[in-house]
């Protein structure tokens, strides 16, 4: 196992949430994108995972927009998953 | 093998509402406390609670704790223990005001008092008319509660072990709880925590059902830990269901959709509720609608490849009504069912929401087990609180807004009781020499196994079996077939193999360990439900349609060893008031 694999596994665990809706959205996102995430995307995903569940859900459902425009490309992938 | 060891006065397993409330009580009293959580505490499942906290503050209309007590007992279908229910309803105002003092952002009335919402089942004067009793913080009550309690715990210097999974209790030769074995996910390190006491606060195990509103973390770890340590599980046949969860996802579609004119259809396109409830039809009460839906599915009139759901049709309401009055519903249907309800019906199925049963406790949160003539003798050093515990204040059916109240009242009560107990029991007891042997053997098997059952497949089979055999619509035959199935599945769960053998954030290993806990809960549920030959609250037996107080006004206790059942009486004697005698439950 490489360090990158472990970084992804850490994110996989941290994608376990308090809200079922977020579990489902992130499960689909990870199935499509986690293996290919690298560099800045890994950092942005980690930041998103730090958000409270309700705020993250609002972003994922498109009810609100992120303050940092750098989050948009990854968030778009989450919204489309 | 020598494991690293740390020492505490109290170890709390679970960082949700009840765990945080107990931790705060102990930390502020100066005890050395550790809280273990699989996820960051403010991302516990308490965050999903929206409804509010029930308390008879009387800010909207006249109210009294005795009326709240009556509503709770009636809601429980008389299986709730009346001493614990009186305790909870009398303490409700105090714990709400404390939370307000801690900074909880409650909704307010113009005069500055806490605003209280209406909620089903709450009444004035013993069922005369509805009363507004729910204290809320917009639709984020659980979220606000977790943040408020977490901040306060940090201030009190409570120690958090985040991203740790608790594995097993350690009991000494006298049965006292003297330690906890836990696994750090980041390193894979197994550590022994020597402690004077353990509080289990791990939440519900709703993930035993295929359709569940529970987050993925709700795997009944505390129930598995207790059962493996020889503690029976109480009233596990009682699970609360919501009629309309999105099939295959579990996300709830509010009852408001049927209120606006949405109707339920079976595979033949029939509006089947006309047969079950000719007057109320799709607007009949939750349990009636859930049971009708499940019966349609069981009798082969379900929709889809597996014929495992029915349809909620609302396109006839028109795009304008849907977009204007039900905007959130369209969003949920598009996201989680992949259908646009303006054009197509939403696939729905009765969905598990809340676990009424759990680890047996008294109203101090002490775990109690039968011993000799005493049906409820405390286990020294062991407490359980919140959804994983059965006090029992919810009996056979929980009243809305009483779950958050339960977390606060019994979290605090356990903290207070344990704080007093620690003063009289200042010594750490010795750990048995073989303290971690069984746990390490379990982990070792998983590490060594190169071939075996696939965790995800066994998990799916378990959830399907529980949904099919212990759903809303139950018969003796369905349940006993379910027991046979679940025993095979439980055996498979003990023979899993995982490909990833890493020590660092090994999610596959965690999921294998969670599955071992879930199958214990699943077996307890099926065995307890099969034996209870009556219908009461959330247990609806088609072959025993009536409540049977003569034979079944008692709590089930399921023991893992031999999968045996015992029973103990319901406590019908409140603390200070007259008993509420069982009556037919009519709303």
Interface residues (C-beta under 8 A of the other chain):
Chain A: X1 X5 X6 X9 X10 X12 X13 X14 X16 X17 X18 X19 X20 X21 X22 X23 X24 X25 X52 X53 X54 X61
Chain B: X38 X39 X42 X43 X44 X45 X46 X47 X48 X140 X143 X147 X163 X185 X186 X212 X213 X214 X215 X216 X217 X249 X250 X251 X331 X335 X336 X500 X502 X504 X505 X506 X507 X510
